[in-house]
Amino acid sequence: MGGDFTYQDATMWYTNLDKLIKYGNMKAAKDGLDIKLFYSTPDCYLKAVKDANATFPIKQDDFFPYASDSTAYWTGYFTSRPTTKYFERLGNNYLQVLKQLQVLANLEEHNVFVLDELRSAMGVMQHHDAVTGTEKEHVAHDYERILDSAIRDASLIANQAFNKILNPNESLPAFSYKRCRFNESSCPISENSEQFIVTMYNPLGWDVKQPIRVPVTEGTYSVFAPNGDEITSQLIKIPDPVKNIPTRKSKATHEIVFMAYLHPLGIKSFFIRKNKKDKRETKRAKDFYLNVNDYFKNLKDNIDIVIKSEDNLKNYNDLANNYQSGNHFASFNTNDGRYDEKIIKNPQELETIDWNVLKDKDSSKEYFDEIEKLRVGVERVLEKSGYPFANEEELRMLSDEPRIVEREAESYIENEHFKLRLDSSGQITHLILPDRTFNMKIQFYYWTGCIGNNTKPSERSSGAYIFRPETTQPKSMSFKTTAKHQGPVVQELWIEGDKNLAASVRIYHEKQYFEVDYVIGPIDITDNTGKEYIVRYESDLVNNGIFYTDSNGRQTLKRRLNERPQWNLTLEEPIAGNYYPVTNEIFIEDKDTRMTILTDRSQGGTSLEEGQIELMLHRRLLHDDAFGVGEALNETANGVGLVVRGKQRVLFRNAGENYNTTKEILAMHLEPIVLVADAKDLTYDQWMTLKRLTGLKTELPTGLHLLTLEPWSKSKLLIRFENYLEKSDTSTVEIDLSNLFKNLNIKSFEETTLAANQRVDKEKWSWNKERVFVESFNNNYGNFGEIKMAKENEMVSDNGFVIKLKAKEIRTFIVDYEYLDE
């Protein structure tokens, strides 16, 4: 009765169905048959099924991966059109944030029209040919146009809310907050302003510590938190592969990086100022030294330095160049030879000095006196230094001497929780945890897509739906480490490959994950070959062919290589037949350690070899797979192949810990919305008068997520809560609705169905099953011991305004409320 391309001619179908119903009922009446034909509804159909008293089989896993014949595994669409998939995720982020801000800021009701526009756009994006990427390219562009327009229109809610909450007395002119294209490291406001404010809102029900990266031009910047303190920040260059994204239009060359601490449903504003080159107006203690010896005292003892003796003062900025050769000691270059002055064990990025202060010819005489002292200081150090340059053989022979150390072949990027060890070429080799060290590599490859005429299974092409690689081994790509950056906020490793691929591996201060930010494309097709790019995280974990993926963002499901839970499997496609959708996460584990990869969009993933996780990142193919798209998956932008930028986060935990990654997942998918406003006419003191917001009285209890907060009707709100804990956690959480929000008082509430279209029915239908469910599908799958059966659903009772949610339960409420005076 249905399927793709069915019922396209509605007039013909209804005309024929009307005739069928009419004459069928006439025949039944004439012959006394107990038959009545009519247009039904899902409710009527379900009641008829219930009345039939049928017995149903059970299934506790899902239906992936689906195949329509022996070579047509529908696993390509898990990754197809990755930029559309990311934009859909970003659209939901904006939708949830703007609904919350409309409520918390008590904005005008007419904003509901733009909220409805965004709701509608996100509804369209849920179409099975939109988010999956199985539409024609011009249709995908139209979906994106609709969503972009809706986000742009609805963003006025954030503008209104930020101005109303931060500046309630309107003592300052309204700010014009703008969105930035952070996925392209582009932001017109920040890269063209000498000072600006960055305002953000946290839509989650708990405190978050969010890394913020704001595109700027080169310079020195100060970042001030809402309490007036200058906070730690770090300036990092934007990698060339990002700057070269064809659609990027920006003059930003760097990003200023800092950590923002945000409260639940909280708004904060940060003041960022570009420091003037005349450093007399700012503090100098941090970056001005009387002589080189003082400078050395203020350097960490693990920084490489090259200092050159120059009489021409305009070249003194060369004093702070990074020493890239790999000899881990500082040296002075003079006309008389090279001298060793200081031994360095662990090279890191140099803490740069703004030498413009030394080149300011208009400054007072004291500055020239300082320059002279600096020059004399250099010469004095050179005179005292008597160690000649040591080559590698001499370093080896003199390794026992107190001032000479052997060259180190390894280095690290790290934080308080773990280290990534790098070999002499800068490649990641190990991950070091407090209690364990194991092998760790990040490798990029591509699969070559099959080409065929699709007339029979052996001629199936790889396409928008179908993933069918030509071989069982992917093509390797050579890549090299091009830079390493280390600072107080983030440590980064830059990697570039030979096939238009680049990545930055980042470790943020205090974070328990490392992040891989990748840029892929344009994928080269000059060899007339379609390619499907993947990343592999390779470790020495022994997972025995078992891995886990989330089931559409809900519970995790166990997967076994080359197996299915309910039948014996024969695979003609051993790669595609082991691919599964990864909406949020995929992990493997051994008896000690779990390695989890979080994705910023839906992707296809698997574990084909021991200790390995594979995720597909981008696809560019030259042939259709004959499943309805009618064109090859060959996306372009600005006349060249599409460039994709994305990120993944890698976490390690003890396998025995009862740890739920949902908070990390939500922090990635519901990031704080960040808007930027020019503040050229705003003084620091004026900015300090801006207010802050914390929407909740306290953090939500562990396990509870505020899934929805939105205006419903006049004086009514729609609120949904989700208990995100796994059923194996057996955790019931509770929340007091009367003591939830700071500026809202919930007077009464009514529970509804999930869609909020009718009151919840406590008397649920029961159904006949062939057998009872097992307690845990994951524990049962592949095990042959005792099988634990599921218990009857435990009933939990609310207590007035205190409601309770069982694991994996979502409850929906329509509430009456009033605003409180703050």
QUIPEPE-V154385 format. One record per backbone hydrogen bond with DSSP energy under -1.0 kcal/mol. CO is the residue of the C=O (numbers start at 1). NH is the residue of the N-H. If there is no record, write none. Layout:
# QUIPEPE-V154385
co: [CO	CO]
nh: [NH	NH]
This chain:
# QUIPEPE-V154385
co: [3	8	9	10	11	12	13	14	15	16	17	18	19	20	21	22	23	24	25	26	27	28	33	41	42	43	44	45	46	47	48	50	56	66	71	72	73	73	76	76	81	82	83	84	85	86	87	88	89	90	91	92	93	94	95	96	97	98	99	100	101	102	103	108	109	110	111	112	113	114	115	116	117	118	119	120	121	124	127	127	136	137	138	139	140	141	142	143	144	145	146	147	148	149	150	151	153	154	155	156	157	158	159	160	161	162	163	166	167	178	180	181	181	182	186	187	189	194	195	196	197	198	199	200	201	204	205	208	210	212	214	216	216	220	222	223	224	225	229	234	236	239	240	242	245	253	254	255	256	257	258	260	262	263	264	265	266	267	268	270	271	272	273	277	278	279	284	284	291	292	293	294	296	305	307	312	313	315	316	317	318	327	328	330	331	332	333	337	339	342	353	354	355	359	360	364	365	366	367	368	369	370	371	372	373	374	375	376	377	378	379	380	381	387	391	392	393	394	398	411	413	418	419	420	421	421	422	423	427	429	430	431	432	436	438	441	443	444	445	446	447	448	450	456	457	459	465	465	466	468	475	478	480	483	485	489	491	492	493	494	495	496	500	501	502	503	504	505	506	507	508	514	515	516	517	518	519	520	525	530	531	532	533	533	534	535	536	537	538	543	545	547	548	549	550	551	555	557	559	560	573	575	576	580	582	584	585	586	587	588	592	593	594	595	596	597	598	603	604	605	606	609	611	613	614	615	618	620	632	633	635	637	640	644	646	647	648	649	650	651	653	654	657	661	662	663	664	665	666	673	675	676	677	679	683	684	686	687	693	695	701	703	705	705	708	710	713	715	716	716	717	718	719	720	720	721	722	723	726	727	733	735	736	740	743	745	748	750	751	753	758	762	768	773	776	777	780	788	799	801	802	803	805	806	809	811	812	813	814	815	816	816	818]
nh: [6	10	13	14	15	16	17	18	19	20	21	22	23	24	25	26	27	28	29	30	31	33	35	45	46	47	48	49	50	51	52	53	770	74	73	68	75	467	79	80	85	86	87	88	89	90	91	92	93	94	95	96	97	98	99	100	101	102	103	104	105	107	106	111	112	113	115	116	117	118	119	120	121	122	123	124	125	127	130	131	140	141	142	143	144	145	146	147	148	149	150	151	152	153	154	155	156	157	159	160	161	162	163	164	165	166	167	691	170	676	182	184	186	185	181	191	192	274	679	272	677	270	675	268	673	265	700	262	260	258	256	253	254	275	273	231	271	228	225	257	255	243	244	245	248	238	216	236	214	234	212	210	208	266	696	695	202	693	200	198	224	196	222	279	281	282	287	288	295	296	297	298	299	331	333	315	316	318	319	320	321	329	344	341	307	339	309	334	332	330	355	357	358	361	363	367	369	370	371	372	373	374	375	376	377	378	379	380	381	382	383	384	385	340	395	396	397	398	401	422	420	415	432	413	429	430	411	426	423	440	421	438	419	433	431	538	536	477	534	475	532	470	462	459	460	454	76	77	463	450	446	498	496	494	492	509	507	485	505	482	503	480	521	497	519	495	517	493	515	491	511	650	506	648	504	646	502	644	528	449	620	447	617	618	445	615	443	613	441	546	561	559	587	557	552	554	551	549	547	563	577	578	579	605	603	599	550	597	548	595	655	590	653	588	651	586	649	582	616	580	614	612	539	537	606	535	533	531	634	621	642	640	637	520	518	600	516	598	514	596	594	657	659	665	666	667	668	669	670	201	199	178	197	682	687	688	689	690	267	742	704	724	707	722	720	718	716	817	712	713	815	710	813	707	708	811	705	808	729	730	805	803	739	697	820	818	816	814	760	756	753	764	56	790	780	781	783	775	802	737	799	735	733	809	723	721	752	719	750	717	747	748	745]
